[in-house]
Structures are given as structure tokens and as C-alpha cells.
Amino acid sequence: MKIIIPMAGMGKRMRPHTLTIPKPLVPIAGKPIVQRLVEDIVKVCSTPADEIAFIISPHFGEAVEQKLQQIAQAVGAKGSIFYQEEPLGTAHAILAAKEALKGNLVVAFADTLFKADFMMDTQSEATIWVQKVEDPSAFGVIKMNDKGEITDFVEKPKEFVSDLAIIGIYYFKNGEQLREELQYLLDNNIKEKGEYQLTNALENMKQKGVKFIPKQISEWLDCGNKDATVYTNQRYLEYIKDTPLISEKATIKNTTIIAPVFIAEGVEIHNSVIGPYVSIGEGTKISHSIIENSIIQTQSVVIHANLANTMIGNAAHYQRKPSDLSIGDYNVFKE
């Protein structure tokens, strides 16, 4: 089994957090988004992953590439790095890893996380992972026949055709066929809205007799912007709350911890209330603060803060002054 992960995008909706690192390396409950994705796919695959192909921008740098190699090695797979020189669509991105497109494979876009209660059927020709959504007009959706096979892919339908949205994870039994269809789009300059789209390749495969079946996940988690990422962190902390989440090498004094929280090694917390749903990266120092539902990355300093639904990056410094007030009877003061 091979896992193909296109992740060359610049993550503009997540700025400023993606100005120094790619969005897939932003941490969720103490691990990068892309690491969570890889580990969760491996869990639902009935066969081990032997290669993970990461498709990145050539500008990401050596440190990012080394981290991705480590993520692959941690699940027993070979890590391969491929480059997408310019953003020309989903089909163009996947084809950048053409040497890895063979045999059984999963394609998973790196801003999607999920919770699934199934094992993937590797005997099916092709599988598209879906989830029910309230507003299908914002997504690509599928239509099915009475055999449970996908008959149509509809992009952002203006009228209701289905509420099963395509989440961005796909299984193909024949990676070589996928590669041929992607190459066909590029060779014949077949674009939609100025880009080479994976859905056009899927439609060609379906027209040639490939049977696509849907697989519905139990929860779809997005990391497209700050609010969505903080919420995804909350959900992951719920998923893994029964595992050890607080490092024994953290220093915590005169502090109330409201689980679930993730606290990495080297963290120092004094005179604070932390949680629920807080993730704190290595070496961060927090004092005299109240923090809930937030992500604070590595080597940062937070003093006299009252934070919720917040993301703080690496090596940041946030400090407020305690208020000096005189408030009379029946007054109300709000910030």
C-alpha cells in the first residue's frame, strides 16, 4: 500500500501560522496535522503502508523534508519527496508523484482529518470517502445508484442532488490506471477553471467501467483556518484523552489542569488554569494565566493572559498587565 499526500499549498487562510512552516506541520494535540493523517490512514488499512509520497513545494526546505521522512519511518514506511513547482490543480499535484502511482494506493489531501469506524476494503476497484454535510452547495458531492455505486461527481451543486460530500481521501486498487488518466489530462490540456482537476480523471475512469463506491466516515475535521484548526485540536484531545497527554518532564506548579490537555516536555506552567482542550508545545512557559480551547506551539511565553479559541505560534511572547481597578457598587465592567 502506498499513501500519496499532496501538500504543496501555501496555506494562506492559516496565516500568520503558515508564514514559517507549511500548514500540514501545524500541531494538532501535539503532532503535526500530516502525521495525524498518516497514522489514521494506516489504522484503517488492512495492509501495511510501504511508501508515503509527500508532494511539497520546493521552497519548503530541508528541515521540512527531514520531518516528513521521520513521519513515514515512524509507521514503518519509506518516505519519498516530490515537488509541485506551481499550483496547477489537484490532478497536477498528484501526478507530480507519478513514480509512486502504482499498485494499491490512497490519495489524501493534507488539510483533512477524520474519524472512521471501518477497515478499508482493498478488494474494491476504487473508494471515495464521504461525509454527510448540511450545506452540500459548498462541496463536491456524489450521486449513487441503488447498488451503492457512485454514478456522478457534482461540484458545488446549486440544487440539491446529494448531501454526501467528498472529503479528499481516495483509494485506488490500480495506481497505474490513475496515473494514465492524470497524464491524459495534462497531455491534452484538459482544464476546469484553469486547473487540472482530479474529478475529471475520476469521471474518465468511471466512464471506462471502474466502479467507485463510497465509504462514509463518522467525523470530518477541517484544518483550513484558525477556528477550524482549534476545533480539530479539541476533537482530537477528546479522541485520545485516555492516553497519557502530560509529559513527566513538564513543570507544573500552583496550577489547575482541566482535562483533556496536551502538555509537552520542557513546558513550565505556574499559577494558572489550563484547559479544557489546550495543547502546549515543547519549552513553552506560562504563568498567571487562564487558557482554554487553544493551541500554543513551542518555545513561547504567555504571562497574565486570559485566552480562549486561540492559536499562538512558535517562539512568540504574549504578556498582559494585571488590571488596577476601583469599581463601585452596582457597576459592571466588561472587556
C-alpha positions in Angstrom: 0.0 0.0 0.0 1.2 3.5 -0.9 -0.1 6.7 0.5 0.1 9.8 -1.7 -0.2 13.2 0.2 -0.3 16.4 -1.9 0.6 19.2 0.5 2.3 21.9 -1.7 -0.2 24.7 -0.9 0.9 27.8 0.9 -1.9 27.7 3.5 -2.9 31.3 3.0 -6.1 31.1 5.1 -3.9 30.0 8.1 -1.5 32.9 8.0 0.4 34.1 10.0 0.9 30.5 11.3 2.0 29.3 7.9 4.5 32.0 7.1 7.3 30.0 8.7 6.0 26.3 8.4 3.7 24.6 5.9 0.1 24.2 7.2 0.4 20.3 7.4 3.1 20.7 10.1 0.9 22.8 12.4 0.4 20.7 15.5 -2.9 19.0 16.5 -2.8 17.6 20.0 1.0 17.6 19.9 1.5 16.1 16.5 1.6 17.8 13.0 -1.6 17.6 11.0 0.0 15.4 8.4 1.4 13.0 11.0 -2.1 12.6 12.4 -3.4 12.0 8.9 -0.8 9.3 8.1 -1.3 7.5 11.4 -5.1 7.5 11.0 -5.0 6.1 7.4 -2.6 3.4 8.5 -5.0 2.4 11.2 -7.8 1.7 8.7 -5.7 0.0 6.1 -5.7 -3.8 6.1 -2.3 -3.9 4.5 0.8 -2.1 5.8 2.0 1.1 4.1 5.4 0.6 2.3 5.8 4.1 0.9 4.4 7.5 1.7 4.9 10.1 -1.1 4.8 13.7 0.1 4.2 16.3 -2.7 5.5 19.6 -1.5 6.7 23.0 -2.7 10.4 23.1 -3.5 10.5 26.1 -1.2 9.6 24.2 2.0 13.3 23.4 2.8 15.4 20.6 4.1 14.1 20.7 7.7 10.5 20.1 6.5 11.7 17.2 4.2 13.5 15.6 7.1 10.4 15.9 9.3 8.3 14.2 6.6 10.8 11.4 6.3 10.6 10.8 10.1 6.8 10.7 9.9 6.9 8.0 7.2 9.6 6.0 9.1 7.5 6.1 12.3 4.8 4.0 10.6 7.3 1.6 9.0 7.2 3.1 5.5 9.7 4.7 3.1 9.3 8.4 2.8 9.5 9.9 -0.7 9.6 13.6 -1.5 8.2 15.0 -4.8 7.9 18.6 -5.9 5.0 20.5 -7.4 6.7 23.6 -8.9 3.5 25.6 -9.4 -0.1 25.2 -8.3 -2.0 23.9 -11.4 -4.7 21.8 -9.7 -5.3 18.6 -7.8 -4.6 16.3 -10.8 -1.3 18.1 -11.5 -0.3 17.8 -7.8 -0.9 14.0 -7.6 0.9 13.4 -11.0 4.0 15.1 -9.5 4.5 11.7 -7.7 4.0 9.7 -10.9 6.8 7.2 -9.9 4.8 6.2 -6.8 1.4 5.8 -8.6 1.3 2.0 -8.8 -0.5 -0.8 -7.1 -2.8 -0.2 -4.2 -2.7 3.4 -3.0 -4.5 6.0 -1.0 -4.6 9.7 -2.1 -5.2 12.0 0.9 -5.0 15.8 0.8 -3.2 17.1 3.9 -5.8 19.6 5.3 -8.3 16.8 6.0 -8.5 14.7 9.2 -11.2 12.2 10.0 -12.6 9.7 12.4 -13.6 6.3 10.9 -15.1 3.2 12.3 -14.2 0.8 9.4 -11.4 -1.1 7.8 -10.8 -0.2 4.2 -11.8 -2.7 1.6 -8.8 -3.1 -0.7 -10.7 -5.5 -3.0 -12.9 -2.7 -4.3 -11.7 -1.0 -7.5 -11.9 2.5 -6.1 -13.3 4.1 -3.0 -14.2 7.7 -2.3 -14.5 8.8 1.4 -17.5 10.9 2.1 -19.4 12.6 4.9 -22.9 14.0 5.2 -23.0 17.8 5.3 -25.7 20.3 6.0 -24.9 22.6 3.0 -23.8 20.5 0.0 -23.6 23.6 -2.2 -20.2 24.3 -0.7 -18.6 20.9 -1.6 -18.1 18.4 -4.3 -20.7 15.6 -3.7 -21.5 12.2 -5.1 -24.7 10.6 -6.5 -25.3 6.8 -6.1 -27.4 4.2 -7.8 -29.5 1.5 -5.9 -26.4 -0.8 -5.9 -24.5 1.7 -3.7 -22.1 2.6 -6.6 -21.2 6.2 -7.4 -22.8 7.4 -10.6 -21.9 11.1 -10.7 -19.5 13.6 -9.2 -21.1 17.0 -8.8 -19.0 20.1 -7.9 -20.8 22.6 -5.6 -24.4 21.9 -6.7 -26.7 24.8 -6.8 -29.7 22.5 -6.5 -29.8 19.5 -4.1 -28.5 16.3 -5.6 -26.8 14.7 -2.5 -25.6 15.5 0.9 -22.6 13.2 0.8 -19.5 15.4 0.4 -16.2 14.2 -0.9 -13.7 14.8 1.9 -10.5 14.5 -0.1 -9.4 10.9 0.6 -9.5 8.2 -2.1 -8.5 4.6 -2.5 -7.4 3.1 -5.9 -6.7 -0.6 -6.5 -4.8 0.2 -9.7 -2.5 3.2 -9.3 -1.2 2.8 -12.8 -4.6 3.5 -14.3 -5.0 6.6 -12.1 -1.6 7.8 -13.4 -2.6 7.2 -17.0 -5.8 9.2 -16.6 -4.0 12.1 -14.9 -1.3 12.1 -17.6 -4.1 12.2 -20.2 -5.5 15.4 -18.7 -2.1 17.1 -18.9 -1.2 15.8 -22.4 -4.5 17.1 -23.8 -4.6 20.3 -21.7 -8.0 19.4 -20.2 -8.6 22.0 -17.5 -11.5 23.2 -15.4 -11.4 26.7 -14.0 -7.9 27.0 -15.3 -6.6 23.9 -13.4 -6.2 20.2 -13.9 -8.8 18.6 -11.7 -8.8 15.1 -10.2 -12.5 14.8 -10.6 -12.1 14.9 -14.4 -9.8 11.8 -14.1 -12.2 10.1 -11.9 -15.0 10.7 -14.4 -12.9 9.2 -17.2 -12.2 6.1 -15.1 -15.9 5.7 -14.3 -16.8 6.0 -18.0 -14.3 3.2 -18.7 -16.0 0.9 -16.2 -14.2 1.5 -12.9 -16.7 1.0 -10.1 -16.4 3.6 -7.4 -18.0 3.0 -4.0 -18.4 5.5 -1.2 -17.2 5.0 2.4 -18.8 7.2 4.9 -16.6 8.3 7.8 -18.0 9.2 11.3 -16.4 12.6 11.6 -14.7 15.0 9.1 -12.3 17.5 10.6 -11.0 20.5 8.7 -7.8 22.5 9.3 -8.4 25.2 6.7 -8.4 28.2 9.1 -7.6 29.1 12.7 -11.1 28.4 14.1 -11.4 25.1 12.3 -7.9 24.0 13.5 -8.6 24.9 17.1 -11.8 22.9 16.9 -10.0 19.9 15.4 -7.5 20.1 18.2 -10.4 19.9 20.6 -11.9 16.8 18.9 -8.5 15.0 18.8 -8.0 15.6 22.5 -11.3 14.0 23.1 -10.4 11.0 20.9 -7.1 10.4 22.7 -8.0 11.5 26.3 -7.4 8.0 27.7 -3.8 8.1 26.7 -1.0 9.9 28.6 -1.1 13.5 27.4 1.0 15.4 30.0 4.8 14.9 29.9 6.5 13.9 33.1 9.2 16.3 32.1 6.9 19.3 32.3 7.0 21.6 35.4 3.5 22.4 36.7 3.1 24.4 40.0 0.1 26.0 41.7 -1.9 25.3 38.6 -5.3 23.7 37.9 -5.4 21.4 34.9 -8.8 20.7 33.4 -8.5 17.6 31.1 -8.2 16.9 28.3 -5.0 18.8 27.6 -1.7 18.0 25.9 1.4 19.4 27.6 4.8 18.6 26.0 8.2 18.1 27.8 10.0 21.1 28.9 6.8 23.1 29.4 6.7 25.3 32.6 3.3 26.4 34.0 2.9 28.5 37.2 -0.2 29.9 38.9 -2.6 29.2 36.1 -5.7 27.4 35.0 -5.2 25.3 31.8 -8.0 23.5 29.9 -10.0 22.0 28.7 -8.9 21.4 25.2 -5.4 23.1 25.3 -2.3 21.8 23.5 1.1 23.3 24.6 4.3 22.7 22.7 7.8 21.9 24.0 9.6 24.6 26.0 6.7 27.0 26.3 6.4 29.0 29.6 3.0 30.1 31.0 2.3 32.0 34.2 -0.7 33.7 35.9 -3.0 32.8 33.0 -6.3 31.2 32.2 -6.3 29.3 28.9 -8.9 27.1 27.3 -9.6 25.6 23.9 -6.3 26.8 22.4 -3.1 25.7 20.7 0.2 27.2 21.9 3.2 26.0 20.0 6.9 25.6 21.0 9.2 27.9 23.0 6.6 30.6 23.6 6.0 32.8 26.6 2.5 33.6 27.9 2.0 35.8 31.0 -1.1 37.3 32.6 -3.3 36.0 29.7 -7.0 35.0 29.5 -7.3 33.1 26.3 -9.9 31.0 24.5 -10.2 29.8 20.9 -6.6 31.0 20.3 -3.6 29.9 18.4 -0.1 31.1 19.3 2.9 30.1 17.2 6.5 29.2 17.9 8.8 31.5 19.9 6.0 34.0 20.5 5.7 36.3 23.5 2.3 37.3 24.8 2.1 39.4 28.0 -0.7 41.5 29.5 -0.6 43.7 32.6 -3.0 42.8 35.5 -5.7 45.5 35.9 -5.6 48.1 38.8 -9.3 49.0 39.3 -11.6 50.7 41.7 -15.2 49.6 40.9 -18.1 50.9 43.0 -21.4 49.3 43.9 -23.6 48.0 41.1 -21.1 48.8 38.4 -20.4 46.5 35.5 -17.1 46.2 33.8 -16.5 44.1 30.7 -13.6 43.7 28.3 
